[in-house]
Amino acid sequence: MFINFRCLMAWLMEPSVHKDDGLCAIDIALDEAKIAEQGDVSSNLGISRAAKAVIDTCVSPLSRGGQQSNFTPLGNLMVTVRRYDTKVDCGTTRGNLPDVGDCTRVLQTMPASTGTAIFHRDKRAGAVKVPWNLDIHGDQRSHCTIDLRLARSTDNWATTAWFEIFAAGVAIMEVCVRDGRTGTALVAMERLRVSLI
């Protein structure tokens, strides 16, 4: 089997800056050139190896994104490492801070569908009322809440996929919570604020 591999021409990040800063995303999708064919399967290890190969070949030496395909039995899956553009702002390091383990459970529990959802300030048919939150409390000292609010008081609604909210939550956890801080990110053209608190 021939493994198809290419580095993207777009800059991924500043040269020589490679760290856990939430500026990189790993996408897994069916290869668009083979979209008419059947799906495919891979293990987590197979996907991790494909992503690591892209990072080792394109991201680390070239500061560019990349793609790898034909690493699965049918060759229909593609792993892409690309720039993640959501800006994450870390907050306080004091008080009752979110727990990494509890935040992991929150992210595993929340919706993550890719279809467009409507988020509205008022209760409307077919819309998710915001503010919206989901929290998990471990023992008496650990907790995590994902909180979703409209970013501006002048906005009444926004649309985005739950997956974008989930992805912002993962970035906040990696950049802020693992460093012992709260964090926020804006999604839906900066109309929704996602926070881990």
Backbone torsions as a table, in degrees:
resi	resn	phi	psi	omega
1	MET	NA	132.2	178.1
2	PHE	-90.5	123.6	178.5
3	ILE	-88.5	121.5	-180.0
4	ASN	-87.1	130.2	-172.9
5	PHE	-145.5	135.6	174.7
6	ARG	-152.7	145.2	174.4
7	CYS	-92.8	142.3	179.3
8	LEU	-80.2	153.0	-179.2
9	MET	-79.6	-22.9	-176.8
10	ALA	-72.8	143.0	175.2
11	TRP	-66.9	134.9	179.5
12	LEU	-88.8	-42.0	-177.7
13	MET	-162.3	177.0	178.1
14	GLU	-60.7	140.0	178.4
15	PRO	-54.5	141.8	177.3
16	SER	64.4	18.0	176.8
17	VAL	-117.4	97.7	-178.7
18	HIS	-133.1	107.7	-176.6
19	LYS	-156.4	177.2	177.4
20	ASP	-79.5	76.3	-176.3
21	ASP	-115.4	7.4	176.9
22	GLY	73.0	16.5	-177.9
23	LEU	-98.7	10.2	-175.3
24	CYS	-132.2	137.9	177.0
25	ALA	-126.0	146.6	176.1
26	ILE	-115.0	115.2	-178.9
27	ASP	-105.8	141.8	176.9
28	ILE	-121.3	124.7	-177.1
29	ALA	-150.7	164.2	170.6
30	LEU	-70.8	139.3	178.7
31	ASP	-62.4	119.8	-176.2
32	GLU	-60.1	-30.3	179.0
33	ALA	-67.7	-18.5	-177.9
34	LYS	-119.2	23.3	-172.4
35	ILE	-60.5	-27.9	-178.9
36	ALA	-75.3	-18.0	-179.5
37	GLU	-80.4	173.6	179.4
38	GLN	-69.1	169.0	179.4
39	GLY	-65.3	-158.1	-179.0
40	ASP	-158.8	173.0	178.7
41	VAL	-133.1	153.5	173.7
42	SER	-158.1	155.8	174.7
43	SER	-87.2	165.5	174.4
44	ASN	-58.4	-37.7	179.6
45	LEU	-64.0	-41.4	179.4
46	GLY	-62.8	-42.9	178.7
47	ILE	-67.3	-42.3	178.3
48	SER	-60.6	-42.4	179.2
49	ARG	-64.8	-40.6	178.7
50	ALA	-63.8	-45.0	179.2
51	ALA	-63.3	-41.6	179.3
52	LYS	-63.6	-38.4	178.0
53	ALA	-62.5	-40.6	177.7
54	VAL	-64.9	-44.7	179.9
55	ILE	-62.2	-45.4	-178.3
56	ASP	-68.0	-31.1	-175.9
57	THR	-93.9	-36.5	-173.3
58	CYS	-111.1	-46.8	-172.6
59	VAL	-73.8	-56.0	-174.9
60	SER	-63.6	-51.6	-177.4
61	PRO	-82.0	-27.7	-171.3
62	LEU	-112.7	-10.1	-175.0
63	SER	55.8	40.6	178.9
64	ARG	-130.2	159.4	174.2
65	GLY	-78.5	179.4	179.1
66	GLY	-168.6	172.3	-179.6
67	GLN	-136.8	148.3	172.6
68	GLN	-135.6	133.6	176.1
69	SER	-134.8	179.3	-178.4
70	ASN	61.7	31.1	177.1
71	PHE	-103.9	1.9	-178.1
72	THR	-111.1	168.7	-177.0
73	PRO	-54.3	-41.4	-179.2
74	LEU	-98.3	-9.1	178.3
75	GLY	73.0	22.3	-175.7
76	ASN	-98.6	-11.1	179.6
77	LEU	-92.2	149.1	177.0
78	MET	-131.2	136.0	173.7
79	VAL	-108.3	127.3	178.9
80	THR	-120.9	131.5	171.3
81	VAL	-106.8	122.3	-174.3
82	ARG	-139.5	169.8	175.9
83	ARG	-68.9	139.0	174.9
84	TYR	-109.3	116.7	-168.7
85	ASP	-91.6	-3.4	179.9
86	THR	-70.3	126.7	179.8
87	LYS	-81.9	126.8	179.5
88	VAL	-105.0	129.8	176.0
89	ASP	-114.1	124.3	178.7
90	CYS	-91.1	145.6	-176.9
91	GLY	-108.7	-133.7	-169.8
92	THR	-70.4	155.1	172.0
93	THR	-114.7	16.9	-178.5
94	ARG	-120.4	161.4	175.5
95	GLY	85.7	-156.2	-177.3
96	ASN	-85.4	90.6	-172.7
97	LEU	-83.1	152.7	178.3
98	PRO	-65.2	146.7	-179.2
99	ASP	-96.5	134.8	-178.3
100	VAL	-57.2	-46.9	-179.7
101	GLY	-62.6	-42.3	178.3
102	ASP	-68.9	-37.1	176.9
103	CYS	-65.9	-36.9	175.3
104	THR	-59.9	-44.3	178.9
105	ARG	-66.1	-37.6	176.5
106	VAL	-61.0	-47.7	-178.6
107	LEU	-65.1	-34.2	177.4
108	GLN	-71.9	-20.8	-175.8
109	THR	-95.0	-28.8	-173.3
110	MET	-72.3	160.0	174.8
111	PRO	-61.9	150.5	178.2
112	ALA	-147.2	30.8	-178.8
113	SER	-70.5	157.3	-177.2
114	THR	-96.7	-7.0	177.0
115	GLY	-73.3	154.4	-178.9
116	THR	-71.3	133.9	176.0
117	ALA	-119.4	151.8	177.8
118	ILE	-103.0	131.0	178.2
119	PHE	-115.5	124.1	-172.4
120	HIS	-131.9	146.8	179.2
121	ARG	-65.8	-33.5	179.8
122	ASP	-103.3	160.0	177.0
123	LYS	-73.3	116.1	-179.1
124	ARG	-131.3	148.1	178.0
125	ALA	-60.3	130.1	177.9
126	GLY	78.7	0.6	-178.8
127	ALA	-113.1	153.3	174.8
128	VAL	-90.3	125.3	179.7
129	LYS	-76.6	130.6	175.7
130	VAL	-115.0	145.9	7.7
131	PRO	-67.8	147.4	177.9
132	TRP	-129.1	140.9	175.4
133	ASN	-149.9	160.3	177.1
134	LEU	-139.5	126.5	-179.3
135	ASP	-131.5	154.6	177.2
136	ILE	-131.7	132.4	176.5
137	HIS	-114.6	121.0	175.6
138	GLY	-79.5	-117.5	174.3
139	ASP	-79.3	-170.1	-175.4
140	GLN	-65.1	-19.8	-177.6
141	ARG	-103.5	-8.3	-177.0
142	SER	-117.6	147.7	179.6
143	HIS	-165.7	168.4	167.7
144	CYS	-160.4	136.4	175.9
145	THR	-128.3	129.7	168.5
146	ILE	-97.1	126.5	-174.0
147	ASP	-121.6	131.7	-178.0
148	LEU	-122.8	123.7	-178.4
149	ARG	-139.5	156.5	170.4
150	LEU	-66.8	138.9	-173.0
151	ALA	-74.4	-32.4	-177.5
152	ARG	-121.8	144.1	-179.6
153	SER	-66.7	-18.5	179.9
154	THR	-83.2	-14.5	179.0
155	ASP	-85.8	139.1	175.5
156	ASN	-107.7	-18.0	-177.3
157	TRP	-155.7	165.6	174.0
158	ALA	-157.0	158.4	175.8
159	THR	-127.1	140.4	173.7
160	THR	-169.6	173.3	175.3
161	ALA	-89.8	146.2	174.5
162	TRP	-56.0	-32.2	-178.9
163	PHE	-61.0	-36.7	178.2
164	GLU	-65.2	-35.8	176.9
165	ILE	-68.2	-43.8	176.3
166	PHE	-58.4	-47.5	-179.4
167	ALA	-61.1	-40.1	176.8
168	ALA	-63.8	-39.6	177.4
169	GLY	-61.6	-41.6	177.5
170	VAL	-62.8	-44.4	179.3
171	ALA	-62.0	-42.7	178.5
172	ILE	-61.3	-43.0	-179.0
173	MET	-63.0	-44.8	-177.3
174	GLU	-69.2	-38.9	-175.8
175	VAL	-84.5	-40.2	-171.1
176	CYS	-107.3	-56.6	-172.2
177	VAL	-62.3	-41.4	178.4
178	ARG	-64.4	-18.3	177.8
179	ASP	-97.5	8.4	177.4
180	GLY	79.0	31.3	-178.3
181	ARG	-134.1	160.0	169.3
182	THR	-78.3	171.0	178.6
183	GLY	-162.5	160.5	177.4
184	THR	-138.9	157.9	173.8
185	ALA	-148.3	152.6	177.8
186	LEU	-105.3	137.0	176.9
187	VAL	-131.3	-179.8	178.2
188	ALA	56.0	56.1	-178.3
189	MET	53.6	41.0	177.9
190	GLU	63.1	28.4	178.5
191	ARG	-99.7	-16.9	178.1
192	LEU	-120.5	136.0	176.8
193	ARG	-104.9	122.6	176.8
194	VAL	-104.3	130.4	-179.9
195	SER	-131.6	144.6	166.9
196	LEU	-111.2	116.6	-176.0
197	ILE	-131.2	NA	NA
